[in-house]
Amino acid sequence: LQLPTVTPKAFAILLEYMYTGQLKVTCQELSDVYRSARKLGMKGAMKECIELKHEIEKKKTNDSMLVVQRDSIDA
């Protein structure tokens, strides 16, 4: 089976997801895994990727707000 648009790492992550129902992915792998899941029609994995992306963005926003608040206190 050849899937030129799916990297071996993304395929391994998605294969583990198929067996376990758990998506174990790093921030760096997230977009590649999402694209691969989309290409393979894996809607559950796509949904997990989107939810994880939103969690990451929310955390970054909260971290940025903390930095701004600290800067305001120091001024």
C-alpha positions in Angstrom: 0.0 0.0 0.0 1.5 3.3 -1.0 0.1 6.6 0.3 2.5 9.3 -0.9 0.8 12.1 0.9 0.8 10.3 4.3 4.1 10.3 6.2 5.1 7.1 7.9 5.0 8.9 11.3 1.5 10.2 10.8 0.4 6.7 9.6 1.8 5.1 12.7 0.0 7.6 14.9 -3.3 7.0 13.1 -2.8 3.2 13.2 -2.3 3.4 17.0 -5.4 5.6 17.1 -7.4 2.9 15.3 -6.3 0.2 17.8 -6.6 2.2 21.0 -9.0 5.1 20.3 -6.4 7.5 21.7 -4.6 10.1 19.6 -1.1 10.5 20.9 0.4 13.4 19.0 2.8 16.2 19.6 2.2 19.8 18.7 4.7 19.5 15.9 3.0 16.4 14.4 -0.6 17.7 14.7 -1.1 19.4 11.3 0.5 16.4 9.5 -1.6 13.9 11.4 -4.7 16.0 10.7 -4.0 16.2 6.9 -3.3 12.5 6.8 -6.5 11.7 8.7 -8.4 13.9 6.3 -6.9 12.2 3.3 -7.8 8.8 4.8 -11.3 9.9 5.8 -10.8 9.3 9.5 -13.4 11.7 10.9 -12.9 10.7 14.5 -9.2 11.4 14.3 -9.8 14.7 12.5 -12.2 15.8 15.3 -9.6 14.9 17.9 -7.0 16.9 16.1 -9.3 20.0 15.9 -10.1 19.7 19.6 -6.5 19.4 20.5 -5.6 22.4 18.3 -8.3 24.5 20.1 -6.9 23.4 23.5 -3.4 24.5 22.4 -4.6 27.8 21.1 -6.5 28.4 24.3 -3.5 27.7 26.4 -1.3 30.0 24.3 -3.9 32.8 24.7 -4.0 32.2 28.5 -0.2 32.2 28.7 0.0 35.5 26.6 -2.5 37.1 29.0 -0.4 36.2 31.9 2.7 37.8 30.3 0.7 41.0 29.6 -0.6 41.1 33.1 2.9 40.7 34.6 4.2 43.4 32.3 1.5 45.8 33.5 2.3 45.1 37.1 6.0 45.9 36.6 5.3 49.2 34.9 
